[in-house]
Amino acid sequence: MKYQVFAAFACLASAVFAGAPLDIIPAPQEVKIVPGECRLKGKPVLERVAAIPPEGYELSITPKGVTIRSSDAAGEFYARTTLAQIERVDRRTREKIYPCVEIKDAPKFKWRGVLVDTARHFLGKTAILRIIDEISWYKFNVLQIHFTDNDAWTLEIPEYPALAGQGVTRGRTGFVYGGKIQPLYYSAEDIKEIVDYAAARNVKIVPEIELPGHFGAALRAYPAMGCRCRGGGGVLCIGNAEAVRFAEKVLDRVCEMFPSDVIHFGGDECTRDFWKKCPVCKAHIKREGLKGVEELQPWFTRHIVEYLAKKGRRAIGWDEIFIASKDRRAGGDSFNSFLPKTTMGMCWRMHGAGARAANRGYEIVRCPTDFCYFDYRQGLADDPFNYLGKTVVTLEKAYSLDVLEGVESAARANVAGGQCCNWGEFTLGLVDLEWKLWPRALATAEALWTYPEKRDFAEFSARAAVHRRRLVGRHVNCAPLE
C-alpha cells in the first residue's frame, strides 16, 4: 500500500484550510502575503536557480499561477509540500485555490531526523513506509532505524544467516501493521523498497548496527564472537580478530544495502567488565600498546571509523564514543583522543561530551533526552500508552529544543542538526509509535527547519491544532495537544 503525500493533503483541503491559509509547519523563513487568490488550472512553473541554498525554495503565487524555484530536487519537493499545506479545493469546480503569497525558505540545519527502534518491538516494512510518508510531510530528511540490540537482530545478513530474526524480541507474535504475519526481520528486498521509497520523499535512511555493546542477539546466534569468560556480557570480543572481522563483514553488507553516506555503529552503554576478565582482550591490549581496558573501545571505534572511511562512508555513534573513561557506562570526562575528525557524534545529553566534541571540531547531531526522547511521557491527563520512566517531555518542552545550546559561537557550524527518538521498549507497534511521535514531532520539525530564535508556543500551538486535525483525518493516531 502506498501513501501519496500531496493527494492526502488535497482531499482534506476544503475541510480544514478555510480561514487558515498559512498554517504551515515548519514555518517558512520568509513570508509575504499579498491580496488575491490563485485558481491553478495547470501545473506549477518550475525553475532551477543555483543561488538558492540546498533544500531551499522560493514559492511565488499570483493570480496568474504558481512558480517554484529551487536549486535541487529536494527544494522542489519541499515547495510542493508547502503548497499542499496552503491548498484549498473548490468543491464545485475541483479547482485548486491558493492565497497569493511570496515565500523564501530554506532549512537552518541539514540533519532533521527521526529515530525508530525496530529491535525491541518489530515494526515491519509497511509501518516504516507509512512513517516515511508522515515525517516527509513535515520536512524531516533522515530516518534512523535501530535494527539491532540485545533483544533482536532484525536485518538480514546473508553471510551470517542465523542473525535474521534472532533473539527473544518483545512483540514476538509476528503480527505487524497491515494485518499479516511477516518474518521478524527485513530482507534485502524489503530494504531496497524502503530506501527507494524514502529517497523519492527526500528522506535518507541511516541504519544503526549496535557495536560493540547491545550485542546480545548476535551472540545468541554466534556465541564465539563474545568474550571467552563466563557470560560474555552481550558485548563483542574486541580482542578476537575473527569477531572484529565479523563486524566488518556485517558493515560491508550494510553499506551495500544502504546508500547513506553515514552509517551509525552505536557505541553506547557498553560495559567493560567482561573485557577486563577476557584473556583474549588482555592480550590485545598488550599487543596494541594500550594503557588499559579503558582504551579498548576507543581503539575499536577508531578502527570502525577508518574501516567505513575506506568504503566512502562516515561513521556516527552515540556521544559515549567521545569519552575514554574507566566508568562502567562510559560516563566520565576523559576525551577520546583516538577519534579521527571525520567522526560524527549523536548526542543524547545536552551537556557533556557532545558539546565538547563540537567545540573541538567534530560534527554532531543533537537529540537530548529531555527534549527529544518521545518514549518519555507526554504529560497528558488521559494517556492509555506505556512509557519509559517518569520523565515528561511535553509538546512545549519539545518546541523549546535548541540544538546550539552549550556550543561556542565559533563552533556552531559543527552542529549538523538534531533528531527526535522513540525507543521501542514500551512501543508495541505503529499505533503506539504514531501516538508518541505526533504532535511532538511537529515541534521538532520547526525547531530544526525554522529554528525560531523567539519561540511563541501559543502561536505554534494554534497551527499544531490544525495539523493534528489533518493527521487524524489521514488516520494517523495523533495524541491531543494537552
C-alpha positions as CSV (number, residue, x, y, z in Angstrom):
1,M,0.0,0.0,0.0
2,K,1.4,3.4,-1.0
3,Y,0.7,6.7,0.7
4,Q,0.6,9.8,-1.6
5,V,1.5,12.9,0.4
6,F,0.1,15.5,-1.9
7,A,-3.1,13.7,-2.7
8,A,-3.7,13.2,1.0
9,F,-3.4,16.9,1.7
10,A,-5.6,17.8,-1.2
11,C,-8.5,15.5,-0.3
12,L,-8.8,17.3,3.1
13,A,-8.1,20.8,1.9
14,S,-11.7,22.1,1.6
15,A,-12.5,20.9,5.2
16,V,-9.5,22.2,7.1
17,F,-7.8,25.0,5.2
18,A,-10.6,27.5,5.0
19,G,-9.9,30.6,7.2
20,A,-6.3,29.4,8.0
21,P,-4.5,29.5,4.7
22,L,-0.9,29.8,6.1
23,D,-1.0,27.2,8.9
24,I,2.4,25.9,7.7
25,I,4.6,23.6,9.8
26,P,7.5,24.0,9.9
27,A,7.0,27.8,9.5
28,P,8.9,29.2,6.4
29,Q,11.8,31.6,7.0
30,E,10.2,34.5,5.0
31,V,6.6,35.0,4.0
32,K,4.9,37.9,2.3
33,I,1.2,37.7,1.8
34,V,-0.4,39.8,-0.9
35,P,-4.1,40.4,-1.8
36,G,-5.8,37.9,-4.0
37,E,-6.0,34.2,-4.8
38,C,-4.8,31.8,-7.4
39,R,-7.0,29.2,-9.0
40,L,-4.5,26.8,-10.5
41,K,-5.7,25.0,-13.6
42,G,-2.4,23.7,-14.9
43,K,0.9,22.7,-13.2
44,P,3.3,25.0,-11.4
45,V,6.1,26.5,-13.3
46,L,9.4,25.0,-12.2
47,E,12.8,26.9,-12.3
48,R,16.2,25.8,-11.2
49,V,18.2,28.7,-9.6
50,A,21.7,27.8,-8.5
51,A,21.9,30.6,-5.9
52,I,19.1,29.1,-3.7
53,P,20.5,27.1,-0.8
54,P,20.4,23.3,-0.8
55,E,16.9,22.0,0.1
56,G,15.6,25.6,-0.1
57,Y,13.0,27.0,-2.4
58,E,11.1,30.2,-3.5
59,L,7.4,29.9,-3.9
60,S,5.6,32.6,-5.8
61,I,1.8,32.5,-6.0
62,T,0.0,35.2,-8.0
63,P,-3.4,35.3,-9.7
64,K,-1.7,34.1,-12.9
65,G,-0.2,31.0,-11.4
66,V,2.4,29.3,-9.3
67,T,6.2,29.3,-9.7
68,I,8.6,27.1,-7.8
69,R,12.2,28.0,-7.8
70,S,14.9,25.7,-6.3
71,S,18.5,24.6,-6.8
72,D,17.7,20.9,-6.4
73,A,15.0,18.3,-6.3
74,A,14.7,18.4,-2.6
75,G,13.9,22.1,-2.6
76,E,11.2,21.4,-5.2
77,F,9.8,18.7,-3.1
78,Y,9.6,20.9,0.0
79,A,8.0,23.7,-2.1
80,R,5.3,21.3,-3.2
81,T,4.8,20.2,0.4
82,T,4.3,23.8,1.5
83,L,2.0,24.4,-1.5
84,A,-0.1,21.4,-0.4
85,Q,-0.4,22.8,3.2
86,I,-2.0,26.0,2.0
87,E,-4.2,24.5,-0.6
88,R,-8.0,24.5,-0.7
89,V,-10.2,22.8,-3.3
90,D,-13.3,24.3,-4.8
91,R,-16.0,21.6,-4.1
92,R,-17.9,22.6,-7.2
93,T,-15.2,23.1,-9.8
94,R,-12.4,21.0,-8.1
95,E,-10.0,23.8,-8.8
96,K,-7.1,24.1,-6.5
97,I,-7.1,27.5,-4.7
98,Y,-4.1,29.2,-3.1
99,P,-3.6,32.5,-1.3
100,C,-1.3,34.9,-3.2
101,V,2.0,34.8,-1.3
102,E,5.8,35.0,-1.8
103,I,7.8,32.6,0.3
104,K,11.5,32.2,0.6
105,D,12.5,29.2,2.6
106,A,15.5,27.0,3.5
107,P,16.4,24.8,6.4
108,K,18.5,26.0,9.3
109,F,20.0,22.6,9.8
110,K,20.9,19.9,7.3
111,W,20.1,16.9,9.6
112,R,16.5,16.8,10.6
113,G,15.9,13.3,11.9
114,V,13.6,10.8,13.5
115,L,14.7,7.5,15.1
116,V,12.6,4.4,15.3
117,D,13.5,1.2,17.2
118,T,12.5,-2.0,15.4
119,A,14.7,-4.3,17.6
120,R,12.8,-4.0,20.9
121,H,9.4,-4.4,19.1
122,F,9.4,-5.2,15.4
123,L,7.6,-2.7,13.2
124,G,7.6,-4.3,9.8
125,K,8.1,-2.8,6.3
126,T,4.6,-1.3,5.8
127,A,4.8,0.6,9.1
128,I,8.2,2.0,8.1
129,L,6.8,3.2,4.7
130,R,4.0,4.9,6.5
131,I,6.3,6.7,8.9
132,I,8.5,7.9,6.0
133,D,5.4,9.5,4.5
134,E,4.4,11.1,7.8
135,I,7.8,12.6,8.5
136,S,8.4,13.8,4.9
137,W,5.2,15.9,5.2
138,Y,7.0,18.0,7.8
139,K,10.4,18.3,6.1
140,F,12.3,15.7,8.1
141,N,15.1,14.3,5.9
142,V,16.6,11.5,8.0
143,L,15.0,8.3,9.3
144,Q,17.4,6.4,11.6
145,I,16.4,2.8,12.0
146,H,17.7,0.9,15.1
147,F,17.9,-2.6,13.6
148,T,19.9,-4.5,16.3
149,D,20.1,-4.7,20.1
150,N,20.2,-7.3,22.9
151,D,16.6,-8.1,22.2
152,A,16.7,-9.0,18.5
153,W,18.6,-8.7,15.2
154,T,16.1,-7.6,12.5
155,L,18.3,-7.1,9.4
156,E,19.1,-10.0,7.1
157,I,22.9,-10.5,6.6
158,P,23.4,-13.4,4.1
159,E,26.9,-14.1,5.3
160,Y,25.5,-14.8,8.8
161,P,22.1,-16.3,8.2
162,A,21.5,-17.2,11.9
163,L,21.3,-13.5,12.7
164,A,18.0,-12.7,10.9
165,G,15.2,-12.5,13.4
166,Q,17.5,-13.7,16.2
167,G,16.5,-13.0,19.7
168,V,13.7,-13.2,22.2
169,T,12.2,-10.0,20.8
170,R,9.4,-8.2,22.6
171,G,6.3,-8.4,20.5
172,R,7.4,-11.8,19.0
173,T,3.9,-12.7,17.7
174,G,4.8,-11.7,14.1
175,F,1.7,-9.6,13.7
176,V,2.7,-6.2,12.5
177,Y,0.9,-3.2,10.8
178,G,-1.0,-4.4,7.8
179,G,-2.6,-7.4,9.5
180,K,-0.3,-10.1,8.0
181,I,2.1,-12.4,9.6
182,Q,5.6,-11.5,8.5
183,P,9.1,-12.7,9.4
184,L,10.6,-10.6,12.2
185,Y,13.4,-9.2,10.1
186,Y,13.9,-7.1,7.0
187,S,15.1,-8.8,3.9
188,A,17.4,-7.2,1.2
189,E,14.3,-6.8,-0.9
190,D,12.5,-5.0,2.0
191,I,15.4,-2.7,2.5
192,K,15.6,-1.8,-1.2
193,E,11.9,-0.9,-1.2
194,I,12.3,1.2,1.9
195,V,15.4,3.0,0.7
196,D,13.8,3.8,-2.7
197,Y,10.5,4.9,-1.2
198,A,12.4,7.2,1.2
199,A,14.6,8.7,-1.5
200,A,11.5,9.7,-3.5
201,R,10.5,11.8,-0.5
202,N,13.9,13.2,0.3
203,V,14.4,11.0,3.3
204,K,17.7,9.3,3.9
205,I,17.7,6.0,5.7
206,V,20.5,5.8,8.3
207,P,20.9,2.2,9.5
208,E,22.1,1.6,13.1
209,I,24.0,-1.6,13.9
210,E,25.0,-1.6,17.6
211,L,28.7,-2.2,18.2
212,P,30.4,-3.3,20.4
213,G,27.7,-3.2,23.1
214,H,24.0,-4.0,22.9
215,F,25.2,-7.1,21.1
216,G,23.3,-9.9,22.9
217,A,21.1,-11.0,20.0
218,A,24.2,-11.5,17.8
219,L,25.9,-13.5,20.5
220,R,22.9,-15.9,20.8
221,A,23.4,-16.7,17.1
222,Y,27.2,-16.7,17.1
223,P,28.5,-17.0,20.7
224,A,32.1,-17.3,19.6
225,M,32.1,-13.6,18.9
226,G,31.8,-12.9,22.6
227,C,34.5,-12.8,25.3
228,R,35.9,-16.1,26.5
229,C,34.8,-15.8,30.0
230,R,31.6,-16.7,31.8
231,G,28.6,-14.8,30.5
232,G,30.2,-12.7,27.7
233,G,28.2,-9.7,28.8
234,G,26.4,-9.0,25.5
235,V,29.5,-7.3,24.1
236,L,31.7,-8.0,21.1
237,C,35.1,-9.5,22.0
238,I,37.3,-6.7,20.6
239,G,40.5,-8.8,21.2
240,N,39.2,-11.5,18.9
241,A,40.3,-10.8,15.3
242,E,37.5,-13.1,14.0
243,A,34.9,-11.1,15.9
244,V,36.3,-7.8,14.5
245,R,36.1,-9.3,11.1
246,F,32.5,-10.3,11.8
247,A,31.7,-6.7,12.5
248,E,33.5,-5.6,9.3
249,K,31.6,-8.1,7.1
250,V,28.3,-7.0,8.6
251,L,29.1,-3.4,7.8
252,D,30.2,-4.5,4.3
253,R,26.7,-5.8,3.7
254,V,25.1,-2.8,5.4
255,C,27.0,-0.4,3.0
256,E,25.7,-2.5,0.0
257,M,22.1,-2.2,1.1
258,F,22.1,1.4,2.2
259,P,23.4,4.3,0.0
260,S,23.5,6.6,3.0
261,D,26.8,8.5,3.3
262,V,26.5,8.0,7.1
263,I,26.4,4.7,8.9
264,H,25.5,4.5,12.6
265,F,27.5,2.0,14.7
266,G,26.0,2.6,18.2
267,G,28.9,2.7,20.6
268,D,26.8,3.5,23.7
269,E,26.3,1.9,27.1
270,C,29.0,-0.7,26.7
271,T,30.1,-2.4,29.8
272,R,33.8,-3.1,30.0
273,D,33.6,-5.7,32.9
274,F,34.0,-8.7,30.6
275,W,36.9,-7.2,28.6
276,K,38.7,-7.0,32.0
277,K,38.3,-10.7,32.5
278,C,38.9,-11.9,28.9
279,P,42.4,-13.3,28.2
280,V,42.0,-12.5,24.5
281,C,41.2,-8.9,25.2
282,K,44.0,-8.6,27.7
283,A,46.4,-9.9,25.1
284,H,45.1,-7.4,22.5
285,I,45.6,-4.5,24.9
286,K,49.2,-5.6,25.4
287,R,49.8,-6.2,21.7
288,E,48.4,-2.8,20.7
289,G,50.3,-0.9,23.4
290,L,47.1,0.3,25.0
291,K,47.1,1.8,28.5
292,G,44.4,-0.5,29.7
293,V,40.8,-1.7,29.2
294,E,39.6,2.0,29.1
295,E,41.3,2.3,25.7
296,L,39.9,-0.8,24.2
297,Q,36.6,0.6,23.0
298,P,38.3,3.9,21.7
299,W,40.7,1.6,19.7
300,F,37.7,-0.3,18.3
301,T,35.8,2.9,17.5
302,R,38.7,4.3,15.6
303,H,39.1,1.0,13.7
304,I,35.4,1.1,12.6
305,V,35.6,4.8,11.7
306,E,38.6,4.1,9.5
307,Y,37.1,1.0,8.0
308,L,34.0,2.8,7.0
309,A,36.0,5.7,5.6
310,K,37.8,3.3,3.2
311,K,34.3,2.5,1.9
312,G,33.5,6.1,1.4
313,R,31.2,6.4,4.4
314,R,31.2,8.5,7.6
315,A,30.7,6.8,10.9
316,I,28.4,8.2,13.5
317,G,28.0,7.0,17.1
318,W,26.3,8.0,20.3
319,D,28.2,10.5,22.4
320,E,29.9,7.9,24.5
321,I,32.3,7.4,21.6
322,F,33.9,10.8,22.6
323,I,34.7,9.5,26.1
324,A,37.7,7.5,27.2
325,S,36.7,6.5,30.8
326,K,37.1,3.8,33.3
327,D,33.4,4.1,34.3
328,R,31.2,1.1,33.6
329,R,28.8,3.0,31.3
330,A,31.5,5.4,30.0
331,G,30.2,8.4,31.8
332,G,33.5,10.1,32.7
333,D,35.1,13.2,31.4
334,S,38.3,12.0,29.7
335,F,38.0,12.9,26.0
336,N,38.7,10.1,23.4
337,S,41.8,11.3,21.5
338,F,41.7,8.2,19.2
339,L,38.9,9.6,17.0
340,P,39.5,10.9,13.5
341,K,37.9,14.3,12.9
342,T,35.7,12.8,10.3
343,T,33.7,11.0,13.0
344,M,30.2,12.3,13.7
345,G,28.6,12.1,17.2
346,M,24.9,11.7,18.0
347,C,24.5,13.4,21.4
348,W,21.7,12.3,23.7
349,R,22.9,14.5,26.6
350,M,22.5,18.3,26.3
351,H,25.8,18.9,28.1
352,G,29.0,17.0,28.3
353,A,30.9,15.1,25.7
354,G,28.7,16.2,22.7
355,A,29.1,19.9,23.2
356,R,32.8,19.5,23.9
357,A,33.2,17.5,20.7
358,A,31.6,20.2,18.6
359,N,33.9,22.8,20.3
360,R,36.8,20.6,19.4
361,G,35.8,20.4,15.7
362,Y,33.7,17.3,15.4
363,E,30.4,17.4,13.7
364,I,27.5,16.4,15.9
365,V,23.7,15.7,15.8
366,R,21.8,16.5,19.0
367,C,18.9,14.6,20.5
368,P,18.9,15.5,24.2
369,T,16.6,13.2,26.1
370,D,14.7,15.9,28.0
371,F,13.6,17.4,24.7
372,C,13.8,14.7,22.1
373,Y,13.0,11.2,23.6
374,F,9.4,10.6,22.8
375,D,9.3,7.2,24.6
376,Y,9.1,9.5,27.6
377,R,5.7,10.6,28.9
378,Q,3.8,13.4,27.2
379,G,2.1,14.9,30.3
380,L,-1.4,14.1,29.1
381,A,-4.2,13.8,31.6
382,D,-5.5,10.6,30.0
383,D,-3.0,8.5,28.2
384,P,-3.5,4.8,27.5
385,F,0.0,4.0,26.4
386,N,3.1,2.9,28.4
387,Y,6.2,5.0,28.6
388,L,9.8,4.6,29.8
389,G,10.4,6.1,33.3
390,K,8.7,9.2,34.7
391,T,10.4,11.9,32.7
392,V,7.9,14.2,30.9
393,V,8.5,15.7,27.5
394,T,5.6,17.9,26.8
395,L,4.8,19.5,23.4
396,E,6.0,22.8,24.8
397,K,9.2,21.2,26.0
398,A,9.9,19.6,22.6
399,Y,9.3,23.0,21.0
400,S,11.9,24.7,23.2
401,L,14.7,22.5,21.8
402,D,17.8,24.5,21.0
403,V,20.5,22.3,19.4
404,L,23.1,25.1,19.6
405,E,22.9,25.3,23.4
406,G,26.3,25.0,25.0
407,V,28.2,25.2,21.7
408,E,30.7,28.0,21.3
409,S,29.8,30.6,18.6
410,A,32.8,29.7,16.5
411,A,31.9,26.0,16.6
412,R,28.2,26.2,15.8
413,A,28.7,25.2,12.2
414,N,29.7,21.8,13.6
415,V,26.1,21.2,14.7
416,A,24.6,19.3,11.7
417,G,21.1,19.4,13.3
418,G,19.0,17.3,15.6
419,Q,16.7,14.3,15.9
420,C,13.7,13.1,17.9
421,C,13.9,9.5,19.1
422,N,11.4,6.8,20.0
423,W,12.9,3.7,21.7
424,G,10.9,0.5,21.5
425,E,10.8,-1.0,25.0
426,F,7.2,0.2,25.5
427,T,6.3,0.9,21.9
428,L,4.4,-2.2,20.7
429,G,3.8,-1.1,17.1
430,L,2.7,1.6,14.7
431,V,-0.3,2.7,16.8
432,D,1.9,3.4,19.8
433,L,4.6,4.9,17.7
434,E,2.3,7.4,16.0
435,W,0.8,8.5,19.3
436,K,4.2,9.1,20.8
437,L,5.6,10.9,17.7
438,W,2.7,13.2,16.9
439,P,2.1,16.0,17.7
440,R,5.5,16.3,19.4
441,A,7.4,15.7,16.2
442,L,5.8,18.8,14.7
443,A,7.7,20.8,17.4
444,T,11.0,19.1,16.5
445,A,10.4,19.7,12.8
446,E,10.0,23.5,13.4
447,A,12.9,23.7,15.8
448,L,15.2,22.1,13.2
449,W,14.0,23.7,10.0
450,T,12.9,27.2,11.0
451,Y,14.9,27.4,14.3
452,P,12.9,30.4,15.5
453,E,15.1,32.4,17.9
454,K,12.0,33.6,19.8
455,R,9.6,30.8,20.3
456,D,5.9,31.7,20.5
457,F,4.4,28.5,21.8
458,A,0.8,29.8,21.8
459,E,1.1,30.7,18.1
460,F,2.7,27.4,17.3
461,S,0.0,25.5,19.2
462,A,-2.7,27.2,17.1
463,R,-1.0,25.9,13.9
464,A,-0.3,22.5,15.5
465,A,-4.0,22.1,16.4
466,V,-4.8,22.5,12.7
467,H,-2.3,19.9,11.7
468,R,-3.5,17.5,14.4
469,R,-6.9,17.5,12.7
470,R,-5.2,16.8,9.4
471,L,-3.2,14.0,10.8
472,V,-6.3,12.4,12.4
473,G,-8.1,12.9,9.1
474,R,-5.4,10.8,7.5
475,H,-6.0,8.1,10.1
476,V,-2.7,8.9,12.0
477,N,-3.0,8.1,15.7
478,C,-2.1,11.6,16.8
479,A,-2.2,12.4,20.5
480,P,-4.0,15.5,21.7
481,L,-2.0,18.7,22.3
482,E,-2.7,18.6,26.0
